[in-house]
Amino acid sequence: MTRVSVNRTLARLYWILAIVLLLLLALKFADQISGLPPFVVTAASKLYDFTRDMSLLIAIGGAAYISNIFQKRSKFVKGLEEEWRNIVRTKSLLLSTCEKPYLATDDYLAAFYKIAEAIDTMRIVYRNTGETGGLAGLYPFAPLHDMRRALQTLDPRINPEPTAEQKALVRDAILQSFLALRETFLEELDLEEPHHPLLISGTRRLKVPGAAVSALVMQEQQRRSLEREPPPRADIDALLTTLRTLEEESRNAEEAPPQGSR
């Protein structure tokens, strides 16, 4: 289910719940409303008692219905994510095809059938826009067809020796179509901004080597426990110790400031 479908269904459910609660409230205090015939008051009381007795069953049914809605939404989002991964892989293959100095027919056909596959697997998540019982509708994401049409101009059977300018133009057309597709396709995934983004170029790690005292104490305790037991293979222990020492010395040499920097 799309986000719009889920919100529309939940809105209907909220309205039904509000109407039922108002109706139950009216039934509960029907005997205090003046002017109502006695048989209406009696019927209201019986209906209220019946609804109260069935409240647990109604609540279970409502919970099952809501759970079914979110299961469908989860399945839809999973299919949408897989389709997007397929589109990204297809874009990468098309761009790499444009970069080949000599485009063979096999390379072209592999790229062509990959984009054709991405176009057809869209049916897993979306139906055509405006599709009815008698009308085929419109393909929901036309940039995929633009990517296919651009690739077809490099068909070696029709254009045996495309120029570098032609390949560059096709590559740029594919990339432009992909970027246009990304702006709308990913809207359905409810993506949020990261809470801790890294927004500067050329950044580096700010944490320094080391660990908390508790971890160092635990490490030393484990080392002492291991030293109390004789090693089954002294040669292996010697090798690992030597390798660890060399690695630590190399790391310390890289982290040390260069001479003359002070």
FENVEN-V148565 format. One record per pair of residues at least 24 apart in sequence whose C-alpha atoms are under 6 Angstrom apart, sorted by the first residue. I is the first residue (numbers start at 1). J is the second residue. D is the distance in Angstrom with one decimal. If there is no record, write none. Layout:
i=I j=J d=D
i=I j=J d=D
This chain:
i=1 j=72 d=5.7
i=1 j=73 d=4.7
i=1 j=76 d=5.7
i=87 j=118 d=6.0
i=90 j=115 d=5.9
i=95 j=171 d=5.8
i=98 j=167 d=5.4
i=98 j=171 d=5.9
i=105 j=156 d=5.8
i=143 j=177 d=5.0
i=147 j=174 d=4.9
